[in-house]
């Protein structure tokens, strides 16, 4: 069965709701392999910004790879909400940025 997203508003919130739906389905499929829960790594994005972080993501299920600057407010928000992180901020670790 194909999911019908025609009723989802074409807004930032609607986009994130669809993204959340995808993330939950992907996580369920991955966790179904050998029936073991998995921790998934995702990059920082608009899904990890502000209140969306805890609205859509569970710190027991996701590790967030930081792909922004070390001074980005997302970093403090991730740590404050006890998400495991991988520090790979691009201004320090990406060789063609500075």
N, C-alpha and C positions, 0 to 999 in steps of 0.2 A: 504494500500500500504506500502510495506517495503522500507525504504530508503536504497539507494545503496551507501555504503561508500568505495567500491572497488577502486575508483579513487583517494581517499584521500591519499596523500603521507604518508608513514610510517615514519614520522619524529616527532619531538617534536611539531613543529607548526601544523602539520596535526592532531596530537592527541588533541591539544588544540582547533582546529577548530571543531572537532567532539564533544568535551566536551561542547563548546559554543553552538552548535546546540542543544544538549540535555538540557542544562540549559534554553535556550530560550523556547523550547517546554514545559518543565516542568513548567516554570513560566507562560506561556500562559494558560496552563491547570488549574493551581491553581488560576490564576486571573479570569478565566471563571466561577469559582464557585461564584454564586450570583453576577456576573458581577462587582466585586469590585477588584480594584488593591490590591495586597498584597506585603508586604516586606518580602523577604525570607532571612533566616539566613543560611549562609554557613561558613565552617571553612576555615582558611587560608590554602593555598595549592599552587601548582605551578601556578594555575589559578589566584592567587592574587599577584603573584610576579612581580615586576618591571612594565614594560609597559603593560603587559598582564592585569593588574588590570583594567585600563581604556579602553583597547581595547575590552575586553569581558564583563565587568560588569558595571552596572549603579548604582551610589551611591543613586539614588532615589528608587531603586528597591531591593537593597541588603544590609543586615547588615552582617558584617564579624565578626565571632567569632574567636578571636585570640587563636590559638592552636600552639604556638611556644614560643620562649623565649621573655621576655620583651625587650631585646636589639636587637632583629631581625630588620633589616632595613625595613621589611614589615610593621611594626607598624607605623613608621614615614610616609611611603608612603600612608598607608591607611588614616591617619589623614590629611596629606597634600592634599589628593584628596577628603576630606570631606565625607568619608564613615562613617556611624555609626558603632560602634564596640562594642563588648562584650569582656572585658578583662578577659581572662581565661588562661593566659600564664602558661604553664605546670610546669615550674621550680618553680613557686610560689604556684600553687594551686593543683598540682597533688601529692597526698600524697606519692607515692612510687618513686618519683624523688628527691632524696636528702633529 
